[in-house]
């Protein structure tokens, strides 16, 4: 045993301990030799006082080496913690006992070791794989010392209705088991191959080192054989005792998870969350089984310890989905008794009022006619009947229900029925793309999935979780193939028979209500959790800011606004379009929808508006007249150029055109009209208002919102904690409002970072205020370029380049190491270039000159047929992807497609 050969391990940590065994499989008086990695003596020698002990237990077929980053971090003076990482008996460098040690023995063995070490509180257990179960068994037996629990990719229970993971099933097969786990080192190699990215050679060697011979691998085989696959297994009762005991743990808990794990998938995470509902949860997207190797878990563990070990942090349990006292902090008006009004209160009043027989929600056919509609009274009854049927099917308070239904009657009824039951609706649209949508659904782990046929087929093919409910009635064979239990119509009939008139109680305002997924334009889509109070606050903000109230008639080319319409008391219709691809909206479809309900309000994304303008010759007379009567147009999701709005104004001459700025986490944040945009542009050109210019002006904060910035540092970061509103100070944009999200779902670390300035949400956008108090957005914090001696935000330079008649769209990207990055301009040309690569000399010169006038020196100019944009909005440019592509091209690689 040569500690110097283990990459990342301080030789001083390695030690062996002789322990008296009290295990039933050992004769009385047996001594066992344990190997541990322990930084305790090192901390003492340095004169540091540890805050407590991390007791780290590996799984199969790893060893204490798995926890080396925790040992290193715990040895730092900034946060000294004693870290004891054990090698379980028959594993790592501990003794090969020659006995078959089952789960109860391993839990007992660990107790023997901690007694020998004299460990007392506070102890935080850390476990992985089957070491997670062992560590929890120890925790339940030593509650007097327990201060917390950390788990990574483990399981304490096999969820009902699901089989043992295929990888373990293969390892347990009699024809494979002994050869795969003991005779050969195949089990080790397969496990190491699960790392993402691949383990460095020196790390693989360290993991293999204790298991060089079949004799030393006997424990590996025994560990696999001890997996309880059925109730008759000798370790089944011990595992069940741990699984049920965990429900009683009230100490802080942290679950760190790699979702790309073929063994312990998200279904096991869901089970653990059900047993530890107060746990903080973080899923490291892209990480797998060896999450401690795939990602830095030391930093979040010690951040979490700082938050929890000596008291309860204000953000406790913010990512767990459990209600917290500060969730969606109400305004002074909302704090009055009876002030909270659920999202559906306006809908109920409309249904019960004199206008109950008027249209509430309509659907359009591709031919331009209304294909289906419900009055307010019909909508109210439909929601009540479906809610009763869903409740009978098992949907209840806290149930997660994924809705994969196009906007219209069915989606409106299903959404409000779920909310009335206290269920949590999960909304992730097909605009995320197949991979993004699958990742989102699996991460949200819904209990039920309500979908159209195409969504149910994807669920069956891709293994999405949740009991399945179809929108339409399906033939029996199709139902069996897709695993569908019932249809919405059948559940509504069941609800009517049960008596849908029974009133349902209003929800707890702080209870979770929805998980809405971001567009994924700046990384994997994130689930954004909202409480009932926050959804209601969103409705109130939209109503107060834009004056959309009872009697309004809304054409919604964006799904969230279609769902918000009934909550506002507005008649709602979605045009005949694919709402997951905004640029499919045609002028004819928009005009037909507007004519069908005599629309007063239109919501459409910038990409949708571009196509509307491109197809406006196809609008019929009735549609054009209806568009001319529209009073308000809202467009959001990406910056909307003033020339585009000016063209739209000619199509909707009576409409007040507004481009609210917001995000999935806070919709909306600020608002500005076309006239205000034009005035801001004049101020920027004339220089009469300090701070005006260099970005997109998005106006003033909406009703109930506060906005500020944290100034950028010289390295392009925004790590400060003091919000400012001074004109001309560029920084990360912060927002505080009653309708800001509750948390990022199962992304505790991301939530912690986004709320690091108390009372504010960090948006990840960069901008500044002008002297008139207007906010100017300059881009994303992740896209800031750190050139030598300068920090460059992209949007202002891109706008300057886009003024060239030969450029349709432009993007700025940084190439090279931070602090010395070259500024590269990537342009989508007009007319469109045929292939990507370095721009022609004349074009490059014009782009450089335009950037120079904006105060930025561009090092290289590349031209592409089309810039990569997000699927949902068809407008947000993926500058991070462009940066990687530009780096490859400038290094001499083949351009290909960015």
C-alpha positions in Angstrom: 0.0 0.0 0.0 1.8 3.1 -1.3 -0.2 6.2 -0.7 2.2 8.3 -2.8 0.9 6.4 -5.8 -2.7 7.6 -5.4 -3.2 10.7 -7.4 -4.8 13.5 -5.3 -4.2 11.8 -2.0 -2.0 13.2 0.7 0.0 10.2 2.1 -0.5 11.6 5.6 -4.2 10.7 5.4 -3.7 7.0 5.0 -3.8 4.9 8.1 -4.9 1.4 9.3 -6.9 0.7 12.5 -7.4 -2.6 14.4 -11.0 -2.9 15.5 -12.9 -5.3 17.7 -15.7 -6.9 15.6 -19.1 -7.4 17.1 -20.5 -8.8 13.9 -22.6 -12.0 14.1 -20.5 -13.5 11.3 -17.3 -13.1 13.3 -16.3 -15.2 16.3 -16.2 -13.3 19.6 -13.0 -11.4 20.1 -12.2 -11.2 16.4 -10.0 -8.2 15.4 -10.4 -6.7 12.0 -7.9 -4.4 10.2 -9.5 -1.4 8.6 -7.9 1.1 6.2 -9.2 4.7 6.2 -8.2 8.0 4.7 -8.4 10.5 7.6 -7.4 14.1 7.7 -8.1 14.5 11.4 -4.4 14.2 12.6 -3.4 16.7 9.9 -6.0 19.2 11.0 -4.9 18.8 14.6 -1.2 19.2 13.7 -2.1 22.5 11.9 -3.9 23.8 15.1 -7.3 23.9 13.5 -10.6 23.1 15.3 -12.8 21.0 13.0 -16.5 21.9 12.9 -17.4 18.2 12.8 -16.7 15.0 11.0 -17.7 13.8 7.5 -18.1 10.0 7.6 -17.7 8.9 4.0 -18.7 5.5 2.8 -18.0 4.2 -0.7 -20.0 1.7 -2.7 -19.1 -1.2 -5.0 -16.5 -1.5 -6.5 -14.8 1.7 -5.4 -13.0 2.6 -2.1 -12.1 5.5 0.1 -10.3 7.1 -2.8 -13.7 8.3 -4.1 -13.8 11.0 -1.4 -10.3 12.5 -1.9 -11.7 15.9 -2.9 -13.7 16.1 0.3 -10.5 15.2 2.3 -8.6 18.0 0.6 -11.3 20.6 1.0 -11.9 19.7 4.7 -8.2 20.2 5.3 -8.4 23.9 4.3 -8.3 26.5 7.1 -11.3 28.2 5.6 -13.7 25.3 6.5 -11.9 22.7 8.6 -13.8 19.4 8.8 -12.5 16.1 9.8 -13.1 13.7 6.9 -12.9 10.0 7.6 -13.3 8.0 4.4 -13.5 4.3 5.1 -12.6 1.2 3.1 -15.3 -1.3 4.0 -14.1 -4.7 5.0 -13.2 -6.9 2.1 -12.9 -3.7 0.0 -10.2 -1.3 -0.8 -7.2 -1.8 1.4 -9.1 -3.1 4.4 -8.8 -6.8 5.5 -10.1 -9.6 3.4 -12.2 -11.4 6.0 -13.1 -14.6 4.1 -16.7 -14.2 5.2 -19.9 -13.2 3.4 -20.9 -9.9 5.0 -24.4 -8.8 4.4 -26.0 -5.4 4.7 -26.8 -5.7 8.4 -23.2 -6.8 9.0 -21.7 -3.9 7.1 -23.8 -1.4 9.1 -22.7 -3.1 12.3 -19.0 -3.1 11.0 -19.1 0.6 10.5 -20.4 1.1 14.0 -17.5 -0.9 15.3 -15.1 1.3 13.4 -16.6 4.6 14.6 -16.5 3.3 18.2 -12.9 2.5 17.8 -12.3 6.0 16.3 -14.2 7.6 19.2 -16.4 9.6 16.8 -19.1 11.7 18.4 -21.2 14.5 17.1 -21.6 16.4 15.0 -21.2 13.7 12.3 -22.5 14.1 8.7 -22.7 10.9 6.8 -21.7 10.8 3.1 -22.6 7.8 1.0 -22.5 6.6 -2.6 -24.0 3.5 -4.3 -24.5 0.8 -1.7 -22.3 2.8 0.7 -25.3 5.2 0.8 -27.5 2.5 2.4 -24.7 1.5 4.8 -24.1 5.1 5.8 -27.9 5.6 6.4 -28.0 2.5 8.5 -25.2 3.9 10.7 -27.0 7.2 10.8 -30.2 5.6 12.1 -28.3 3.8 14.8 -26.3 6.8 15.9 -28.9 9.6 15.8 -27.4 11.2 18.9 -24.3 12.0 16.9 -25.9 12.8 13.6 -25.9 16.4 12.2 -26.7 15.7 8.5 -26.8 13.3 5.6 -25.3 13.6 2.1 -26.1 11.1 -0.5 -24.9 10.6 -4.1 -26.5 8.2 -6.6 -27.8 5.5 -4.2 -31.0 3.7 -3.4 -32.7 2.4 -0.3 -35.8 0.9 -2.0 -36.8 -0.6 -5.3 -39.7 1.5 -6.5 -42.9 -0.5 -7.1 -43.6 -1.4 -10.7 -40.0 -1.3 -11.8 -37.4 -4.0 -12.1 -33.8 -4.2 -11.0 -31.6 -2.1 -13.4 -30.4 -4.2 -16.3 -26.7 -3.7 -15.5 -27.2 -5.2 -12.0 -29.5 -7.9 -13.4 -26.7 -8.9 -15.7 -24.1 -8.9 -12.9 -26.4 -11.1 -10.8 -27.0 -13.7 -13.5 -25.5 -17.0 -12.4 -23.7 -17.4 -15.7 -22.0 -14.0 -15.3 -21.8 -13.2 -11.7 -18.6 -14.9 -10.4 -16.7 -14.4 -13.7 -17.8 -10.8 -14.1 -17.2 -9.6 -10.5 -14.5 -11.8 -9.1 -12.6 -14.0 -11.5 -12.1 -11.0 -13.9 -12.0 -7.3 -13.3 -14.8 -6.7 -15.8 -17.2 -5.2 -13.1 -14.5 -2.7 -12.1 -13.8 -1.7 -15.7 -17.4 -1.3 -16.6 -18.0 0.9 -13.5 -15.0 3.1 -14.3 -16.2 3.5 -17.8 -19.4 5.2 -16.5 -17.4 8.3 -15.7 -18.3 11.4 -17.7 -15.7 12.6 -18.8 -13.4 9.5 -19.0 -11.3 9.0 -15.9 -7.6 10.0 -16.3 -5.2 7.0 -16.5 -3.7 7.8 -13.0 -7.2 7.9 -11.4 -8.2 4.6 -13.1 -5.0 3.0 -11.8 -5.7 4.2 -8.3 -9.2 2.7 -8.4 -7.9 -0.6 -9.7 -5.0 -0.8 -7.3 -6.7 -2.6 -4.3 -8.4 -5.2 -6.6 -5.5 -6.7 -8.6 -6.2 -10.3 -7.9 -9.4 -12.4 -7.8 -8.8 -13.0 -4.0 -8.9 -9.2 -3.4 -12.1 -9.0 -5.5 -14.2 -11.5 -3.5 -15.9 -8.6 -1.7 -16.9 -7.1 -5.0 -18.7 -10.2 -5.9 -20.3 -10.6 -2.5 -21.5 -7.0 -2.5 -23.4 -7.6 -5.8 -24.8 -10.9 -4.5 -26.2 -9.1 -1.4 -28.5 -6.9 -3.5 -32.0 -7.8 -2.4 -34.0 -8.6 -5.5 -37.0 -10.0 -3.8 -38.7 -10.2 -0.4 -37.1 -13.6 0.4 -33.5 -12.3 0.0 -31.6 -12.4 3.3 -30.9 -8.6 3.2 -34.4 -7.6 2.3 -35.6 -6.9 5.8 -32.4 -4.9 6.7 -32.8 -2.8 3.5 -36.5 -2.2 4.3 -35.7 -1.1 7.8 -33.3 1.5 6.5 -35.7 2.6 3.8 -38.5 3.1 6.4 -36.2 4.6 9.0 -35.0 7.3 6.7 -38.5 8.8 6.7 -38.0 9.7 10.3 -34.7 11.6 9.8 -35.1 15.3 10.5 -31.5 16.4 10.1 -30.5 18.5 7.0 -30.0 16.3 3.9 -28.3 16.9 0.6 -28.8 14.8 -2.5 -26.2 15.2 -5.2 -27.1 13.3 -8.3 -25.7 12.3 -11.7 -28.8 11.6 -13.9 -26.9 9.7 -16.6 -26.6 6.7 -14.4 -27.7 3.3 -15.8 -27.9 1.9 -12.3 -29.3 4.5 -9.9 -31.6 6.5 -12.3 -33.8 9.4 -11.4 -36.5 7.1 -10.2 -34.4 6.3 -7.2 -33.8 10.0 -6.6 -37.6 10.5 -6.7 -38.0 7.8 -4.1 -35.4 9.4 -1.8 -37.0 12.8 -2.2 -40.3 11.2 -1.1 -38.6 9.8 2.1 -36.6 13.0 2.7 -38.9 15.8 1.4 -36.9 18.5 3.2 -33.7 17.6 1.4 -31.8 20.0 -0.8 -31.4 18.4 -4.2 -29.0 19.1 -7.0 -28.9 17.2 -10.3 -25.6 17.7 -12.2 -26.9 17.5 -15.8 -24.6 15.3 -17.9 -23.0 13.6 -14.9 -23.4 9.9 -14.2 -23.0 7.2 -11.6 -19.5 8.4 -10.5 -20.8 11.9 -9.8 -18.0 12.6 -7.4 -15.6 12.1 -10.3 -17.7 13.8 -12.9 -18.3 17.0 -11.0 -16.8 19.0 -8.2 -18.9 18.0 -5.3 -16.5 19.3 -2.6 -17.4 22.9 -3.2 -21.2 22.4 -2.9 -20.9 20.0 0.1 -18.9 22.6 2.1 -21.2 25.4 1.0 -24.1 23.3 2.2 -22.3 22.6 5.5 -21.8 26.3 6.0 -25.5 26.9 5.4 -26.7 24.1 7.7 -24.2 22.8 10.1 -24.5 25.5 12.8 -28.0 26.7 12.1 -30.7 27.0 9.5 -29.9 29.1 6.5 -32.7 31.3 5.1 -32.6 29.3 1.9 -33.1 25.9 3.5 -35.1 23.5 1.5 -35.5 26.0 -1.3 -34.9 23.4 -4.0 -36.8 20.5 -2.5 -40.3 21.5 -3.5 -41.4 21.8 0.1 -43.2 25.0 1.1 -41.0 27.5 3.0 -42.2 30.5 5.1 -40.7 33.1 2.7 -41.8 31.5 -0.6 -43.3 34.2 -2.8 -43.2 36.9 -0.2 -46.4 38.8 -0.5 -46.8 42.5 -1.0 -48.3 44.6 1.8 -51.7 44.4 0.0 -51.5 40.6 -0.2 -50.8 40.3 3.5 -54.3 41.5 4.3 -56.6 38.7 5.4 -58.4 37.2 2.4 -56.3 39.1 -0.1 -54.8 36.0 -1.8 -56.9 35.1 -4.8 -56.1 31.7 -6.5 -55.2 31.7 -10.1 -58.7 30.5 -11.1 -60.7 33.0 -9.0 -61.5 35.2 -12.0 -62.5 32.2 -14.0 -64.9 31.0 -11.3 -66.5 34.5 -11.1 -67.0 34.6 -14.8 -68.5 31.1 -14.9 -71.0 32.1 -12.1 -71.7 35.5 -13.4 -74.2 36.9 -16.0 -71.6 36.4 -18.7 -71.2 32.7 -18.0 -72.6 31.7 -21.5 -70.1 33.9 -23.4 -67.0 32.3 -25.0 -64.0 31.7 -22.7 -61.6 29.7 -24.8 -61.5 28.8 -28.4 -59.5 26.7 -30.8 -58.8 27.4 -34.5 -58.7 24.9 -37.4 -56.1 25.3 -40.1 -58.9 26.4 -42.4 -59.3 29.5 -40.3 -62.6 28.7 -38.5 -63.3 28.1 -34.8 -63.2 24.3 -34.4 -64.1 24.1 -30.7 -65.0 26.4 -27.9 -66.2 26.5 -24.3 -68.2 29.2 -22.5 -67.1 30.3 -19.1 -69.8 28.1 -17.5 -68.8 25.1 -19.6 -65.2 25.7 -18.8 -65.9 25.8 -15.0 -67.9 22.6 -15.2 -65.3 20.9 -17.4 -62.6 21.7 -14.9 -64.7 20.5 -11.9 -65.6 17.2 -13.7 -62.0 16.5 -14.7 -60.7 17.4 -11.3 -63.0 14.9 -9.7 -62.0 12.2 -12.2 -58.3 12.9 -11.8 -58.7 12.7 -8.0 -60.4 9.4 -8.3 -57.4 8.2 -10.5 -54.9 9.1 -7.8 -53.9 12.7 -8.6 -53.8 14.7 -5.4 -52.0 17.4 -3.5 -48.3 17.4 -4.5 -48.7 15.0 -7.4 -46.6 16.0 -10.3 -48.5 16.0 -13.6 -46.6 16.6 -16.9 -48.9 18.3 -19.5 -48.0 17.6 -23.1 -51.0 19.0 -24.7 -51.2 21.8 -27.3 -52.8 25.1 -26.2 -56.5 25.0 -26.5 -59.6 23.7 -24.7 -58.0 20.4 -23.5 -54.8 22.0 -22.1 -56.8 24.8 -20.3 -59.2 22.3 -18.7 -56.4 19.9 -17.6 -54.1 22.7 -16.3 -56.8 24.3 -14.1 -58.1 20.9 -12.9 -54.7 19.9 -11.7 -54.1 23.2 -10.0 -57.5 23.0 -8.2 -56.4 19.6 -6.8 -53.2 21.0 -5.5 -51.1 19.0 -8.1 -47.9 20.4 -9.5 -48.2 21.0 -13.2 -45.0 20.3 -15.2 -44.7 22.2 -18.5 -41.9 21.4 -20.8 -42.8 21.9 -24.5 -41.5 20.2 -27.6 -39.6 23.4 -28.4 -36.8 22.0 -26.3 -36.1 19.4 -28.9 -36.2 15.7 -28.4 -33.2 15.4 -26.2 -34.0 18.5 -24.2 -37.6 17.5 -23.7 -36.6 14.0 -22.6 -34.0 15.4 -20.1 -36.6 17.8 -18.7 -39.3 15.2 -18.2 -37.0 12.7 -16.6 -35.6 15.3 -14.3 -39.0 16.5 -13.2 -40.0 12.9 -12.5 -43.8 13.4 -12.9 -46.2 11.0 -11.3 -48.7 11.4 -14.2 -48.2 12.3 -17.9 -51.2 13.7 -19.8 -50.4 13.9 -23.5 -51.5 13.7 -27.1 -50.7 10.6 -29.0 -47.3 11.8 -30.2 -46.2 12.7 -26.7 -47.4 9.3 -25.4 -45.4 7.5 -28.1 -42.3 9.4 -27.1 -42.9 8.5 -23.5 -43.2 4.8 -24.3 -40.1 4.9 -26.5 -37.9 7.0 -24.3 -38.9 5.6 -20.9 -40.4 8.8 -19.5 -41.8 8.4 -16.0 -45.4 8.8 -14.9 -48.8 7.0 -15.3 -50.1 7.9 -18.7 -53.4 9.6 -19.6 -54.3 10.3 -23.2 -56.1 13.4 -24.4 -58.3 11.5 -26.9 -60.0 8.2 -26.6 -57.7 5.5 -28.1 -58.3 2.1 -29.5 -57.7 -0.7 -26.9 -54.6 -2.0 -28.8 -53.1 1.5 -29.0 -53.8 2.0 -25.3 -51.9 -1.1 -24.3 -49.0 -0.3 -26.5 -48.6 3.2 -25.0 -49.4 2.1 -21.5 -52.3 4.5 -21.2 -54.6 4.0 -18.2 -57.4 6.4 -19.2 -58.4 9.4 -21.3 -59.4 12.9 -20.3 -62.9 12.3 -21.6 -63.2 9.1 -19.6 -62.0 10.8 -16.4 -64.3 13.7 -17.0 -67.3 11.2 -17.3 -66.1 9.5 -14.1 -65.9 12.8 -12.4 -69.4 13.8 -13.4 -70.7 10.5 -12.1 -69.0 11.0 -8.8 -70.4 14.4 -8.4 -68.2 17.2 -9.6 -70.0 19.9 -7.7 -68.2 19.1 -4.4 -66.2 22.2 -3.6 -62.4 21.9 -3.3 -60.5 24.0 -0.7 -58.3 26.8 -1.9 -54.6 25.8 -1.8 -52.0 26.9 0.6 -50.5 30.0 -1.1 -47.0 28.7 -0.3 -47.6 25.2 -1.7 -45.8 24.3 -5.0 -48.0 24.8 -8.1 -46.0 24.5 -11.2 -42.6 23.6 -12.7 -42.0 25.6 -15.9 -39.0 24.8 -18.0 -36.7 27.5 -19.5 -35.9 27.6 -23.2 -32.5 25.9 -22.9 -30.9 28.7 -24.9 -28.1 29.1 -22.4 -27.5 25.5 -21.4 -29.7 22.6 -20.4 -33.3 23.7 -19.7 -34.0 24.3 -16.0 -37.2 23.6 -14.2 -38.5 26.7 -12.5 -40.8 26.1 -9.5 -43.6 28.4 -8.7 -46.0 28.5 -5.7 -49.7 29.3 -6.0 -49.0 32.8 -4.6 -46.3 33.5 -7.2 -48.6 32.3 -10.1 -51.3 34.6 -8.8 -48.8 37.4 -8.4 -47.8 36.9 -12.1 -51.5 37.3 -13.1 -51.8 40.4 -11.0 -48.7 42.0 -12.4 -49.8 41.4 -16.0 -53.2 42.8 -15.3 -51.9 45.9 -13.6 -49.1 46.6 -16.1 -50.9 46.0 -19.3 -54.5 46.5 -18.2 -55.6 43.0 -19.4 -58.7 42.3 -17.4 -62.2 40.8 -17.7 -63.6 41.5 -21.1 -60.2 41.4 -22.9 -59.9 39.2 -25.9 -56.5 37.6 -26.3 -54.8 35.9 -29.3 -51.9 34.0 -27.7 -49.1 32.9 -30.0 -47.1 31.8 -26.9 -48.4 28.9 -24.7 -47.9 30.6 -21.2 -50.1 33.5 -22.2 -52.8 31.2 -23.6 -52.9 29.6 -20.1 -52.9 32.9 -18.3 -55.9 34.2 -20.3 -58.6 32.5 -18.3 -56.9 33.7 -15.1 -57.2 37.2 -16.3 -60.8 36.8 -17.2 -59.9 37.2 -20.9 -61.3 35.3 -23.8 -58.4 33.3 -25.3 -57.6 31.7 -28.6 -54.4 30.3 -30.0 -53.9 30.7 -33.8 -53.5 27.7 -36.1 -49.7 27.3 -35.6 -47.1 25.1 -34.0 -46.6 26.9 -30.7 -43.3 25.1 -30.2 -42.0 26.8 -33.4 -43.1 30.5 -33.2 -42.0 31.2 -36.8 -44.8 29.0 -38.1 -47.3 31.8 -37.3 -48.6 33.3 -40.5 -50.4 36.6 -40.9 -53.5 34.7 -42.2 -53.6 32.5 -39.1 -53.2 35.5 -36.8 -55.9 37.5 -38.7 -58.3 34.5 -38.6 -57.8 34.1 -34.8 -58.3 37.8 -34.2 -61.5 37.9 -36.2 -62.9 34.8 -34.5 -63.0 36.5 -31.1 -62.8 40.2 -32.1 -59.4 40.4 -30.4 -58.2 43.3 -28.4 -54.8 41.9 -27.4 -52.2 39.9 -29.3 -49.1 38.2 -27.9 -46.5 36.9 -30.4 -42.7 36.4 -30.2 -40.3 38.4 -32.5 -39.7 35.3 -34.7 -43.5 35.0 -35.1 -43.9 38.7 -36.0 -41.2 38.4 -38.7 -43.1 35.6 -40.4 -46.4 37.5 -40.0 -44.9 40.4 -41.8 -43.4 38.1 -44.5 -46.8 36.6 -45.1 -49.1 39.6 -44.7 -50.2 39.5 -48.3 -52.2 36.3 -47.4 -54.4 38.0 -44.8 -58.1 38.0 -45.8 -60.3 41.1 -45.6 -61.9 40.0 -42.3 -58.6 39.2 -40.8 -57.0 42.5 -41.8 -60.0 44.4 -40.3 -59.7 42.4 -37.1 -56.0 43.2 -36.8 -56.7 46.8 -37.4 -59.0 46.8 -34.3 -56.4 45.2 -31.9 -55.5 47.6 -29.1 -52.4 46.0 -27.5 -49.6 43.9 -28.9 -47.1 42.2 -26.6 -43.9 40.6 -27.9 -41.2 39.0 -25.7 -38.7 36.2 -25.6 -35.9 38.1 -27.3 -35.0 41.7 -28.2 -37.4 43.2 -30.7 -35.7 45.6 -33.2 -37.4 49.0 -33.6 -37.7 48.6 -37.4 -39.5 45.4 -37.0 -42.0 47.0 -34.5 -42.5 49.9 -36.9 -43.5 47.5 -39.7 -45.9 45.7 -37.3 -47.4 49.0 -36.3 -48.6 49.5 -39.9 -50.3 46.1 -39.8 -51.9 46.9 -36.4 -52.4 50.7 -36.6 -54.5 51.1 -33.5 -52.4 48.9 -31.2 -50.0 50.1 -28.5 -46.9 48.0 -29.1 -45.0 46.8 -26.0 -41.9 44.6 -25.6 -41.8 43.4 -22.0 -38.5 42.0 -20.8 -38.6 39.0 -18.6 -37.7 35.3 -18.3 -39.2 32.0 -17.2 -38.1 32.9 -13.7 -39.8 36.3 -13.6 -42.4 37.2 -16.3 -42.4 40.2 -16.8 -39.6 42.4 -15.3 -39.8 45.6 -17.2 -41.9 47.1 -20.0 -41.4 49.5 -22.9 -43.6 50.7 -25.8 -42.6 51.4 -29.4 -42.8 55.2 -28.7 -40.6 54.8 -25.7 -38.1 52.7 -27.6 -37.9 55.4 -30.3 -37.4 58.1 -27.6 -34.6 56.1 -26.0 -32.9 55.7 -29.4 -33.1 59.4 -29.9 -31.6 60.0 -26.4 -28.8 57.5 -27.2 -28.0 59.1 -30.5 -28.1 62.7 -29.2 -26.2 61.8 -26.0 -28.7 63.9 -24.0 -29.4 61.3 -21.3 -26.3 59.8 -19.6 -26.1 56.0 -19.8 -28.5 55.8 -22.8 -27.3 53.4 -25.5 -25.0 50.3 -25.7 -27.7 47.6 -25.6 -31.4 47.1 -25.9 -33.6 49.5 -23.9 -36.3 47.5 -22.1 -37.8 50.3 -20.2 -38.9 50.7 -16.6 -39.8 48.0 -13.9 -43.4 46.6 -14.1 -46.0 46.9 -11.4 -44.6 45.5 -8.1 -41.0 44.9 -9.3 -37.7 46.3 -8.3 -34.6 46.1 -10.6 -30.9 46.7 -9.8 -27.5 45.5 -11.0 -24.4 44.0 -9.3 -21.4 45.8 -11.0 -19.1 43.7 -13.2 -15.5 43.3 -12.0 -12.5 43.6 -14.3 -12.5 39.9 -14.9 -16.1 40.0 -16.2 -17.6 38.4 -13.1 -20.4 39.8 -10.9 -19.6 38.3 -7.5 -20.6 41.4 -5.5 -23.5 41.5 -3.2 -24.5 45.2 -3.2 -27.2 46.1 -5.8 -27.0 49.5 -7.4 -29.2 51.6 -9.7 -26.7 54.4 -10.7 -26.8 55.4 -14.3 -24.0 53.9 -16.5 -22.9 51.1 -14.2 -22.9 47.8 -16.1 -23.6 44.7 -14.1 -25.6 41.5 -13.7 -29.3 42.4 -13.6 -31.2 41.6 -10.4 -35.0 41.5 -9.9 -37.2 41.4 -6.8 -41.0 40.9 -7.2 -43.8 38.9 -5.7 -44.0 36.9 -9.0 -40.3 35.9 -9.1 -39.9 32.1 -9.0 -39.8 30.0 -5.8 -36.7 28.0 -6.8 -35.0 26.0 -9.5 -36.3 22.5 -9.3 -33.8 20.0 -8.0 -31.0 22.4 -8.7 -30.1 23.4 -5.2 -26.7 24.8 -6.1 -28.1 26.8 -9.0 -30.8 28.2 -6.8 -28.2 29.1 -4.1 -26.2 31.0 -6.7 -29.3 32.8 -8.1 -30.4 34.0 -4.7 -26.9 34.8 -3.3 -28.0 38.5 -2.9 -30.7 38.2 -0.3 -34.1 39.2 -1.5 -33.1 39.3 -5.2 -33.0 36.9 -8.2 -29.8 37.0 -10.2 -31.0 36.9 -13.8 -27.7 36.0 -15.5 -28.3 39.0 -17.9 -26.0 42.0 -18.0 -27.1 45.6 -18.4 -27.2 49.1 -17.0 -29.6 52.0 -16.2 -29.6 55.4 -17.9 -30.2 58.6 -16.1 -34.0 58.3 -16.8 -34.1 55.1 -14.9 -34.5 52.9 -18.0 -32.8 49.5 -18.1 -30.6 48.6 -21.1 -29.8 44.9 -21.6 -26.3 44.2 -22.9 -26.3 40.4 -23.1 -25.7 37.4 -20.9 -23.2 37.3 -18.2 -21.9 34.0 -19.6 -21.3 35.7 -23.0 -19.2 38.6 -21.7 -15.8 38.8 -23.5 -12.8 39.5 -21.4 -10.3 41.1 -23.8 -6.9 42.5 -22.7 -7.7 45.5 -20.5 -11.4 45.5 -21.4 -14.7 43.8 -20.7 -16.9 43.6 -23.8 -20.7 43.0 -23.5 -22.0 41.7 -26.9 -25.4 43.4 -27.7 -24.3 47.0 -28.3 -21.6 45.9 -30.7 -23.9 43.5 -32.5 -26.5 46.2 -33.0 -23.9 48.4 -34.5 -22.8 45.7 -36.9 -26.5 44.8 -37.8 -27.0 48.4 -39.1 -24.9 47.4 -42.1 -27.1 46.6 -45.1 -25.1 43.4 -45.8 -25.7 41.9 -42.3 -28.9 40.3 -41.2 -27.8 39.1 -37.7 -24.5 39.4 -35.8 -23.0 37.8 -32.8 -19.9 38.6 -30.7 -17.9 35.7 -29.3 -14.7 35.5 -27.3 -11.8 33.2 -28.4 -8.9 32.3 -26.1 -8.1 32.3 -22.4 -10.1 34.6 -20.1 -8.5 38.0 -19.8 -6.8 37.8 -23.2 -9.7 36.8 -25.4 -9.9 38.0 -29.0 -13.2 39.5 -30.0 -14.7 37.7 -32.9 -17.7 38.8 -34.9 -19.9 36.1 -36.6 -22.4 37.4 -39.1 -25.4 36.1 -40.9 -25.1 37.9 -44.3 -27.7 39.3 -46.6 -27.9 37.8 -49.2 -27.1 34.5 -47.4 -23.6 33.1 -47.8 -23.5 29.5 -49.0 -20.9 28.2 -46.6 -19.4 29.1 -43.2 -15.9 30.4 -42.8 -13.8 33.6 -42.8 -15.7 36.6 -44.2 -14.7 38.2 -47.5 -12.2 41.0 -47.0 -14.6 43.8 -47.9 -17.3 42.5 -45.6 -14.8 42.0 -42.8 -13.5 45.5 -43.2 -17.0 47.0 -42.9 -17.8 44.9 -39.9 -14.6 45.9 -38.2 -15.3 49.6 -38.9 -18.8 49.4 -37.5 -17.5 47.7 -34.3 -14.7 50.3 -34.0 -17.3 53.0 -34.0 -19.0 51.2 -31.1 -15.7 51.2 -29.2 -14.7 47.6 -29.8 -11.8 46.2 -31.7 -12.8 43.0 -33.6 -9.9 40.6 -34.3 -11.6 38.3 -36.8 -14.9 38.2 -38.8 -16.6 35.0 -39.7 -19.6 34.5 -41.9 -22.3 31.8 -41.6 -25.5 31.0 -43.6 -27.4 31.0 -40.3 -26.6 31.7 -36.7 -27.6 29.0 -34.2 -30.7 30.0 -32.2 -32.9 28.4 -29.6 -35.8 26.3 -30.7 -38.5 27.9 -28.6 -38.0 31.5 -29.5 -36.0 31.0 -32.8 -34.2 34.2 -31.8 -31.7 33.7 -28.9 -28.2 33.2 -30.3 -26.1 30.5 -28.7 -22.9 32.5 -28.3 -21.2 29.9 -26.2 -21.5 27.4 -29.1 -20.3 30.0 -31.5 -17.2 30.7 -29.4 -16.3 27.0 -29.6 -16.9 26.9 -33.3 -14.9 30.1 -33.9 -12.0 28.8 -31.9 -11.9 25.7 -34.1 -12.1 27.6 -37.4 -9.4 30.2 -36.4 -7.2 27.3 -35.4 -7.3 26.0 -38.9 -10.1 23.4 -38.5 -12.9 22.7 -41.0 -15.7 25.2 -40.6 -18.6 22.8 -40.9 -21.8 24.0 -39.3 -21.7 26.2 -36.2 
